[in-house]
């Protein structure tokens, strides 16, 4: 089929009228005023639009740009709507939008009939929904599915594009899949928007007077969704944290080239629980199913992408070294997967980006044999990608993004030489303006993915943008590292609860005991006390030392206050985990 043809494509309504009544919310399409549905505030039930449901004068009328789904809490239903959007480019000829703001609308009239514990629980759940509203990096299209890569969609039957978008989408990459269930049940197909979390970047290249569109699209898997320190490694099904499929797409003179890379946490059972230390200790969880977990993960990759090269970028000493050694040991049991260990920090340091050539020399033969996907203007398949590079460091953010951008540059050179734009001795790095655009897209993608997982911009962004570390970049990395420390220790527990709630991993039910009664300890209630003890102790110690210079009697006070401060610091350090924000809804695995 010709990719990008709109003759039979399923199209969603791209704008909605929201009418708010005392007893119901009404969603209508201005394009088709008779099409829509109502959600009643008391029971939260959905009904197709009727003359009765839109009768009377609404208390408020507004424009929204999509209904992202519904969720039922203890006291009612909440509807997630897109309140603002921004067009950020096109994918295969169809406009793509980024969600700029979202809002949960409450249909929780039953709250007044709830008991005091249910009201407290509902208030906490509602606070988690506020966190969800600020979710970064959500993209969608009204006219095409953006969750399926070009090679796969070209293999699908032509009738596939006439299906509702939620049926076309790859469920691994639909961020709001659990929220869509009720809309799907009521067959509201033209209102159902699958949202992709990840990154969408597009730019125009000149390429020696051969204009081209260059797109970078990253798709974040939802199967082990979470924050940096609370979702590590794999679960028993073999799904890994921060698993991302990145597609690099080049459109030039009717040709379309697509190449895929993937990243994901080391597929073992392991954790790294925050405890106020800058680098919490890694712990490998010994489990009898570990070999099966690794096998399940790579079998799934083989079914989807073909032959896999696993590139491990972790350090070979300390905690990382132990984890890397355990990974290497398990990989020896998988004869069909090639494992390549590359100590990024040792070989590249903080600025020797070009030393990634050492890694490329190790894998170049297989990497180039894996190839890329290429179709001509008639949709005829000229090349297929037969395998995939799977990269990881500890977080699959900074070192991974630098390495993937390096490999992507190699692929782009090969593609442009294949299409005759470059000679065999020409490379994208020889054309400064286009090269800067290429590197900027990869750097911005790295920042966006890092914000979603770690809550901050990526580190080592300068290596991607400029090929070296700059002073400004060094300062920015330092600020990001401090921000990560704060987010990981004092905020990510709440973010993890919000993700577990919206992803359906935790189901709210009145029949279940309150998760907050079972875990009544709230770390933040103790944090101010610990902070006051430390700051107060340091202040009094400093004051006493100043006085001791003039009066020897104050020397004893200085020693006492120094001892109290040291004791408080030791107490906080010994109980570091108790002072950190941690999730309360779900277990780690």
Secondary structure, DSSP 8 states (H G I E B T S, - for coil): --TT--SS-------EEEEE-SSEEEEE-SSSTT-EEEEETTT--EEE--TTTT-S--SEEEEES-EEEEEE-SS-EEEEEEEEEEEEEEETTEEEEEEEEEEEEEE-GGGGGS-HHHHHHHHHHHHHHHHHHT---EEE-SSS--SS-HHHHHHS-GGGGGS-HHHHS-GGG-TTGGGGHHHHHTT-GGGB---EEEEEEEEEE-TTT--EEEEEEEEE-STT---TTTS-SB-TTS-BTT-EEEEEEEEETTEEEEEEEEE---SS-EE----SSSS---EE---TTHHHHHHHHHHHHHHHHSEEEEEE---SSHHHHHHHHHHHHHHTT-TTSEEEE--HHHHHTTT-GGGHHHHHHHHHHHHHHH--EEE-TT--EEE---EEEEEE-SSSSHHHHHHHHHHHHHHHHHHHHHTTSS-TT--GGGSHHHHHHHHHHHHHHHHHHHHHHTSS--SSHHHHHTSS--HHHHHHHHHHHHHHHHHHHHTHHHHHHHHHHHTTSS---TTS--HHHHT---HHHHHHHHHHHHHHHHHHHHHHHHHHTT-TTHHHHHHHHHHHHHHHHHHHHHTGGGGS---SSS---
